[in-house]
Structure formats: C-alpha cells, structure tokens
C-alpha cells in the first residue's frame, strides 16, 4: 500500500511539473507553437530558472556534470547532478567547486568535455509594459480586498501582521467611493453576526491629482490602512502609458471627460457618447477602473 502511494505521489509530481512548464512556455509566447522542451530541460538554481541549451558555456550560465564525469574526478570537489554557476575568473568562464576552487568548465584531461557537461542559460523574466504592470497590480488589489474582507468572518486566523481588529476580531466592511476618494469603514461583529454600531477602524485613500484613479486600488489602500496592513505596493503603482477601452479620458480641446468604447487601427477612437476623435488628441487618462487591460501580450 505504501509503495502504491509513493508511486502515485511521483506521478502527480511529474504531472504538476509538466503543467508548470506548459504555463511558463505559454506566458512567454504570443502564439502557441509546438515545443521540444521537456521538464528535465528546466532547472532551478538559487531561486531562478534555467533552460538547457546546446552550446558552449558562457559566463552567467549554470552547468551540471554527468555521472560519468563525476566518476573520473574527485567527488569532494565536483558532485554529479549538482548545478554550478559559471563566473568569470582569470579572463574565462570558470565554476566554483565544492571546495571553493575556480576550475575551467572544459578540461579534457579530467574528463570535462562538451559531451558530459550540460549547459543551462538563465530564463530572463519577460519585461512588462507600464500598462501590463498596472494590470497585474489591479488584479492583486482585487484579491487583497477579497481576502481581507473574508478574513473578518473567519475564526481560523494565524496572523502576525495587521492591527488587533485584523488579528483578533470578527469584522465587516463598508466602502464609500466619492470622486477620487475611497473610504473603508470597519465594524466589529458580535459573535460573527451583529455589527457594533460604532466603527472600529476607518481607512482613507485619496488619488493624487497627477495620478490615474482606480477604484480597486483605492479600496485596497483604504482597507489596508484601516486594518494596519502594508499597502506600499498599491501606493506606488505605475501609471498607465497607453489608452485602452474602458478608460475615462479628457480630450485636449473639449472641457469634458469621455469613456473609450473602441480603439481603431486608423488611430481614431470611438467614445461612449458616439463621438469619434483621434487618439493623439487625448490629453490625459482620468480613471481606469473599468479599463480592459491585458496583463501580458
């Protein structure tokens, strides 16, 4: 029975690893293409992911020596299957052994050749545009609010951060959004049911005149402040640099705000009031609460 469980666990772990690889590949591609990469071609070293490549080693790579190589060398210095980072030393790529020596990666006399040295290059995280970065933070803000509202109704808490309300009391929350301000009002609950009439905590967030207002970010900041949680990530969110559908904007020669309904390839934009204009005439973005962002392209 124990052997069957262990086999089943191994199968599940392999399935999870394959799914993680598929997700990683799809996130880095604009279209789905056939791939010859396998799970064994991806390794993790010091919190970063590396992909196996068919080339000679370069500084910044990670190398893994095969079992055959390890048998021909001092295993106290080199361990088969263990990843070693390649650094520049004495003007060439070298790696630090287990004993701290700086050895050449390739040394034919010691059996270190391209045939028995696997080379892995760093998988660099894809750089995101300001719009994509903001979209990711907006999704985080939504989850932050959802999670911490739900926290007020559970007795299963193992929290070390936040204030005493967040850690110890049942609570309920009301949000108020007015113009570019958001207020979170927290009420204690008696036995997780009835509200105590007087608010226990209040948090406020006001959008700077130079920033774009977003209700979800505002709620996260106001709620975090009311519960004594760190909201610096939301306070420092990047501003959008491109207009998208759903944004509320101002046009430079109209004294009014408009909401974008459609962007056209011709460089024009259709607003919800059935008016057309050129994207270049949009002066500023006012509100992106309902913006249709893409997290990645």
Residue pairs with C-beta under 8 A, 6 or more apart in sequence:
14 39
17 39
18 39
21 37
21 38
21 39
21 42
24 42
24 49
24 123
25 35
25 37
26 32
27 126
27 296
28 126
30 297
37 51
40 52
41 51
41 52
42 49
42 50
42 51
42 52
42 123
43 49
43 50
43 52
43 62
43 64
43 83
43 120
44 50
45 62
45 83
45 85
45 120
46 85
48 122
48 123
49 122
49 123
50 61
50 62
50 83
50 120
50 121
50 122
50 123
51 120
51 121
51 123
52 118
52 119
52 120
53 61
53 119
53 120
53 121
54 119
55 119
56 106
56 114
56 119
57 63
57 86
57 93
57 105
57 106
57 117
57 119
58 86
58 93
58 121
59 86
59 87
59 88
59 93
60 85
60 86
60 121
60 122
61 85
61 86
61 93
61 119
61 120
61 121
61 122
62 83
62 84
62 85
62 86
62 119
62 120
62 122
63 83
63 84
63 86
63 95
63 105
63 117
63 118
63 119
63 120
64 81
64 82
64 83
64 84
64 117
64 118
64 120
65 78
65 79
65 80
65 81
65 82
65 84
65 112
65 116
65 117
65 118
66 80
66 116
66 117
66 118
67 80
67 81
68 111
68 116
69 78
69 80
69 111
69 112
69 116
69 117
70 78
70 79
70 80
71 80
72 110
72 111
73 110
73 111
73 112
76 98
76 99
77 97
77 98
77 99
77 101
77 103
78 84
78 97
78 98
78 103
79 98
83 120
84 95
84 96
84 97
85 95
85 96
86 93
86 94
86 95
86 105
87 93
87 94
87 95
87 96
87 102
88 94
89 102
90 102
92 104
93 104
93 105
94 102
94 103
94 104
94 105
95 102
95 103
95 105
96 102
97 103
103 112
104 112
105 112
105 117
106 112
106 113
106 114
106 117
126 296
128 136
128 295
128 296
129 241
129 242
129 297
130 238
130 239
130 240
130 241
130 242
131 240
131 241
131 242
131 244
131 293
131 294
132 293
132 294
132 295
132 296
132 297
133 238
134 237
134 238
134 239
134 240
134 288
134 293
135 293
135 294
135 295
136 295
137 217
137 233
137 234
137 237
137 238
138 214
138 216
138 217
138 288
138 293
139 295
140 220
140 233
140 234
141 214
141 216
141 217
141 219
141 220
141 234
142 216
142 220
144 220
144 223
144 224
144 234
145 216
145 219
145 220
145 223
148 166
148 223
148 224
148 227
148 229
149 173
149 223
151 157
151 159
151 166
152 169
152 170
152 171
152 172
152 173
152 186
152 189
153 170
153 172
153 192
155 170
155 192
157 167
157 168
159 166
159 167
160 167
161 228
161 229
161 230
162 227
162 228
162 229
163 201
163 227
163 228
165 171
165 186
165 188
165 200
165 201
165 226
165 227
165 228
166 227
166 228
166 229
169 188
169 189
169 200
170 188
170 189
170 190
170 191
170 192
171 186
171 187
171 188
171 189
171 200
172 186
172 187
172 189
172 195
173 184
173 185
173 186
173 187
173 223
173 226
174 184
174 185
174 187
175 182
175 183
175 184
175 185
175 219
175 222
175 223
176 182
176 183
176 185
177 215
177 218
177 219
180 206
180 207
180 213
180 218
181 204
181 205
181 206
181 207
181 218
182 204
182 205
182 206
182 215
182 218
182 219
182 221
182 222
183 202
183 203
183 204
183 205
183 222
184 202
184 203
184 204
184 219
184 222
184 223
184 225
184 226
185 199
185 201
185 202
185 226
186 199
186 200
186 201
186 202
186 203
186 226
186 227
187 195
187 196
187 197
187 198
187 199
187 200
188 195
188 196
188 200
189 195
189 196
190 196
201 226
201 227
202 226
203 221
203 222
203 223
203 224
203 225
203 226
203 227
204 222
204 225
205 217
205 218
205 219
205 221
205 222
205 225
207 213
207 214
207 218
211 239
212 239
212 240
212 285
212 286
212 287
212 288
213 286
213 287
213 288
213 289
214 237
214 287
214 288
214 289
215 289
216 289
217 234
217 237
220 231
220 234
221 231
221 234
221 235
223 229
224 230
224 231
224 234
225 231
239 285
240 247
240 285
240 288
240 291
243 249
243 260
243 263
243 269
243 279
243 282
243 285
244 260
244 263
244 288
244 291
244 292
244 293
245 260
245 261
245 262
245 263
245 291
245 292
246 259
246 260
246 288
246 290
246 291
246 292
247 259
247 260
247 285
247 286
247 287
247 288
247 290
247 291
248 257
248 258
248 259
248 285
248 286
248 287
248 288
249 257
249 258
249 259
249 260
249 282
249 283
249 284
249 285
249 286
250 256
250 257
250 258
250 282
250 283
250 284
250 286
251 258
251 277
251 281
251 282
251 283
252 281
252 282
252 283
253 281
257 286
257 287
258 271
258 272
258 273
258 275
259 271
259 272
259 290
260 269
260 270
260 271
260 272
261 270
261 271
261 272
262 269
262 270
263 269
263 270
263 279
264 270
267 278
267 279
267 280
268 276
268 277
268 278
268 279
269 276
269 277
269 278
269 279
269 282
270 276
271 277
